[in-house]
């Protein structure tokens, strides 16, 4: 048993911390919330130069061949700094399944572009119910000649407006189970019959309704096999769940640190408020929550990185992070008092992003169900 | 990061399972976390002896003192499995095994180690200890103790009273904190630790029954109890340091034990839900039941990780400062959740006397319900533990 990271991993974390402290201060985060693209192309370019997009991609595709755990560390730091932009959707949601399930032509075509920061991707699964379940996939794909024609829509597609490609979960057929007949399409996001409508969110991140109105997709522009794609969606959801936990873990740590510092500085009744037990106990509860999130994350990430079945560990991590991140933010605002309620203060930046994180890659109900199944219920 | 269990640990789990199946009645689910009660003392001590014979009772102690220098990881697995199977006798009242032995190894004389450790290691009645810490005016404010030890030639004379002393009614020895310097500038700098033979003249033990009539706690009165000076542990007036260490040992052991106990309870609840119907539907298919058990499972997993992390940290030679407190808080909270969720699932049956045939799950849920408030208060209340985290992990000023 080992509860520490390697020296290389510590160095990766330090360098990510340094880079993001410089390139992603909170002022930049606020600026990007108003920016049309929502990210700074120069920062994106520098990240690519650092090898971040290609971190876990094999060297033959321009990557560094690092481990899944390394990506977790990187994304923790991104979460700590609320890095805006399509890194998560490109790398976590799409580069990983492309690597796992892409044909060699697809990998050769798409992965180097991703590694160089020259292509952005996103993923569309959820429809009106917002649930990440095969039964909720109504988007239809019908074969016409050498193309599929897509009809339907996807909701809460992150960063669709800057994506070059969207990985879309559609239905090409029916079977006994809702998972039968699911196909994953690689869709040109700039195609003529792909329309986007912004869904404004409280987090200031970029989410979209993407409509496909007779959108034409060449029939080989498919990831995996026709009618047999749900396991790829599952793969994406599982990896995304862990990586979203990583993002939340970093965010939780930032909120704890911010609150702990404030408690030492803020003087009321002639003493730092951190000398009052009510505040101390809140912070202790927050610390326990932070460590709970971290250890469940690392266990799930480790399981994935050594290819052990980790379904319920992933679900435990995501369910815990969902609840803890929210609770930590709420307690932190309470500890800050009125100043925590202002636009000027940074805590609101985190609090407003809790909802998007909670519902990405499976909400708490979905993950509780995985665990209930594991318990044999 | 690596969360694999090694061959040795997996083999140990298997051996303990076989031991439980051979030695215990089938389907036994215990309803107390630690055996502070000793309701069937002879049976429990006989189990202690068997555990000693298997080399498990004090496994992490050096061979010289009856252990086998097992790693803290193995020790943690053992504690989890013992609790899971409900094997009594593993703690012998907890003090001797968990901290008296280790503290004597750290702070005692070789003579003390040779005298006392083998008795513990062999699982004998004379190896059962109690710990005299709390007093009527010194609970969380532990430095406020008044039980006095006065030097008298080659002896000390002890006068005073201890309260909430677990297992005193069965213990042969008492590890007791006393005041040796009433004029110390800081109260905690005037405290020493002594070993007292419970058979000494002047020692009186009165039971304190809990609200359900269970006998864990006692009052212990010391009326001019004469104790040889060689029974002083370490240095006079340095006792605070030793007792802080003992508390860290005690708090560490809560998480693995609670984890094992609750893991078993969770499995039994899942089994019960899968066999019990209400309005034509199995409880296990009820979404509320599923969600509650899933939530319990998630926090149980956190407790497991916390337990292993602390063990790992100590095994690296690091001195954990706040982790024991974190683990105690988490363990106590889990026990509470288990009691509440378990009672929700048992419904009206959750009120049944745990020893009655009417009781489901061997009364384990009632045991958790009745037991956790006491467990949560012992060895440091949640308020104290949270204050420790705030002060020592987060660097906030002491609040008291």
HADDOCK unambig.tbl for C-alpha pairs under 7 A between the chains (distance, minus, plus):
assign (segid A and resid 1 and name CA) (segid B and resid 2 and name CA) 5.27 0.50 0.50
assign (segid A and resid 1 and name CA) (segid B and resid 3 and name CA) 4.96 0.50 0.50
assign (segid A and resid 1 and name CA) (segid B and resid 4 and name CA) 5.85 0.50 0.50
assign (segid A and resid 1 and name CA) (segid B and resid 5 and name CA) 6.58 0.50 0.50
assign (segid A and resid 2 and name CA) (segid B and resid 1 and name CA) 5.02 0.50 0.50
assign (segid A and resid 2 and name CA) (segid B and resid 2 and name CA) 4.81 0.50 0.50
assign (segid A and resid 2 and name CA) (segid B and resid 3 and name CA) 6.47 0.50 0.50
assign (segid A and resid 3 and name CA) (segid B and resid 1 and name CA) 5.13 0.50 0.50
assign (segid A and resid 3 and name CA) (segid B and resid 2 and name CA) 6.79 0.50 0.50
assign (segid A and resid 3 and name CA) (segid B and resid 309 and name CA) 6.34 0.50 0.50
assign (segid A and resid 3 and name CA) (segid B and resid 312 and name CA) 6.96 0.50 0.50
assign (segid A and resid 4 and name CA) (segid B and resid 1 and name CA) 5.43 0.50 0.50
assign (segid A and resid 5 and name CA) (segid B and resid 1 and name CA) 5.63 0.50 0.50
assign (segid A and resid 260 and name CA) (segid B and resid 394 and name CA) 6.78 0.50 0.50
assign (segid A and resid 264 and name CA) (segid B and resid 396 and name CA) 6.64 0.50 0.50
assign (segid A and resid 274 and name CA) (segid B and resid 396 and name CA) 5.81 0.50 0.50
assign (segid A and resid 274 and name CA) (segid B and resid 397 and name CA) 6.82 0.50 0.50
assign (segid A and resid 275 and name CA) (segid B and resid 396 and name CA) 6.33 0.50 0.50
assign (segid A and resid 275 and name CA) (segid B and resid 397 and name CA) 5.14 0.50 0.50
assign (segid A and resid 275 and name CA) (segid B and resid 398 and name CA) 6.34 0.50 0.50
assign (segid A and resid 275 and name CA) (segid B and resid 399 and name CA) 5.17 0.50 0.50
assign (segid A and resid 276 and name CA) (segid B and resid 399 and name CA) 5.98 0.50 0.50
assign (segid A and resid 277 and name CA) (segid B and resid 387 and name CA) 7.00 0.50 0.50
assign (segid A and resid 277 and name CA) (segid B and resid 399 and name CA) 6.17 0.50 0.50
assign (segid A and resid 280 and name CA) (segid B and resid 387 and name CA) 6.31 0.50 0.50
assign (segid A and resid 280 and name CA) (segid B and resid 390 and name CA) 5.35 0.50 0.50
assign (segid A and resid 281 and name CA) (segid B and resid 386 and name CA) 5.41 0.50 0.50
assign (segid A and resid 281 and name CA) (segid B and resid 387 and name CA) 6.42 0.50 0.50
assign (segid A and resid 283 and name CA) (segid B and resid 390 and name CA) 6.73 0.50 0.50
assign (segid A and resid 284 and name CA) (segid B and resid 386 and name CA) 5.34 0.50 0.50
assign (segid A and resid 284 and name CA) (segid B and resid 389 and name CA) 5.75 0.50 0.50
assign (segid A and resid 284 and name CA) (segid B and resid 390 and name CA) 5.62 0.50 0.50
assign (segid A and resid 288 and name CA) (segid B and resid 326 and name CA) 6.54 0.50 0.50
assign (segid A and resid 292 and name CA) (segid B and resid 302 and name CA) 5.57 0.50 0.50
assign (segid A and resid 295 and name CA) (segid B and resid 305 and name CA) 6.36 0.50 0.50
assign (segid A and resid 296 and name CA) (segid B and resid 302 and name CA) 6.57 0.50 0.50
assign (segid A and resid 299 and name CA) (segid B and resid 3 and name CA) 6.80 0.50 0.50
assign (segid A and resid 302 and name CA) (segid B and resid 1 and name CA) 6.74 0.50 0.50
assign (segid A and resid 302 and name CA) (segid B and resid 2 and name CA) 6.64 0.50 0.50
assign (segid A and resid 316 and name CA) (segid B and resid 298 and name CA) 5.31 0.50 0.50
assign (segid A and resid 368 and name CA) (segid B and resid 291 and name CA) 5.95 0.50 0.50
assign (segid A and resid 368 and name CA) (segid B and resid 294 and name CA) 5.40 0.50 0.50
assign (segid A and resid 371 and name CA) (segid B and resid 294 and name CA) 5.55 0.50 0.50
assign (segid A and resid 372 and name CA) (segid B and resid 290 and name CA) 5.60 0.50 0.50
assign (segid A and resid 372 and name CA) (segid B and resid 294 and name CA) 5.40 0.50 0.50
assign (segid A and resid 375 and name CA) (segid B and resid 270 and name CA) 6.74 0.50 0.50
assign (segid A and resid 377 and name CA) (segid B and resid 270 and name CA) 6.34 0.50 0.50
assign (segid A and resid 377 and name CA) (segid B and resid 274 and name CA) 6.35 0.50 0.50
assign (segid A and resid 377 and name CA) (segid B and resid 284 and name CA) 4.96 0.50 0.50
assign (segid A and resid 377 and name CA) (segid B and resid 285 and name CA) 6.75 0.50 0.50
